[in-house]
Amino acid sequence: MKYNGLDITTVWVDLDDTLIDFTTNAHSALVRMWHDESCLQKLFPSPGVWAELYERHNMALWALYNVGKITRGHLRMERFRLPLAEAGMPDDEARRTSLRFDTLYLDYLAQEKNLMPGAIELLQWLRKCNVNIGILSNGFKEVQFRKIKTAGLEPYIDLVVLSDDIGINKPDIRIYRHAMQQTGDINPHHHLMIGDNPDTDIAGAVRAGWAAIWYRPERAHYSAVCPDGATMVSELSQIPDLAHLQAH
């Protein structure tokens, strides 16, 4: 596949909010938790209030996790403990409940099937381009493979590289080098990244020497400008139509 004059042999795609509609699926999982857990009903007047508070803390924690300022374990404890404690649950109870909620939430999340518009069509088109299709994600291995299977993406994916594999997150250049090594092709000009996060997916790929396409759907909360060296699209369906992107 040709892209900007480069011979692309592997296309890497972020998973959450690029292929899988993580935002919708996560909200559905949180609403389900509120309906199933009496303690949440006592602390929060509605599932929406619970979900909003969780999502606010979770987003802030992920921003720290992505740049290596907190650990995986800290994120997974605090994203539930903080909203529970803020709503008035005693700290010891909040910590015990957080451990249980972490497993429950990931299980509910893995059962959700919503995809981003055009995700399957993009993967089908990439398959016709005769390139390797890889997933490159900062998500947790306990749930990412289950999500891929539940969403019906397995037939299109050739390899999966997760930050959990090496303990290094995007945008650290080392995870991109690790990903290249998994393909046996360490020429960065043969790799293309498609992702929704300009700070992790795209900036990291550009620094690694990869080609990059920033998928920024209309609902995106990012206000950043497109990183130099990358192309921005608002719909996945625009990617095959880029004038300079051709299958061969």
C-alpha angles and dihedrals in degrees: 000000000000121000122171089337093309126121103233115201099167129037114197119201128192112233111212115067090353102067102356118050093235095168093059094039094049092049090050091050091050092049089050090052091053091052092047100042119068092196090062091050089054094049101039126043093216140008089249093059091049093047093047094053093045092048092050093054093040093053092051092048093049090053088057094042094052091059094043098252095125134028129249090249093051091052093049093049099041099045089069101026094055098055092041092051092044089055091054107268113144112255098244091050091044091055093049091046092047091057091052094043092052092062093040095049094049090049092051091044092053090057094059118099109188116133132195113261111276096011097126092041090053092051091047090052092048089051089056089052090065094233129135111258116212136179115223111186143158090211125119117272092224090071111017097076091047091051092051091052096044092050092051095243099125097094091059101045122087099179140001126212117187129185086237088066093070105009092247125114134211126287090043106106090225093072090055090051089049090051092052091050090055089060095046090236113103096175103114091205089068094061130082125189125206116188146141100229114079093192098051112017099034107029090047093049092049091050088051090056095252128137111250141198118196112212106205110175120199093259094055116128094206114114094182122120119245110277115250111267095029134098122225127217129176095205131039088225089068093065099077089043096059104123093228097046113090136167118226 
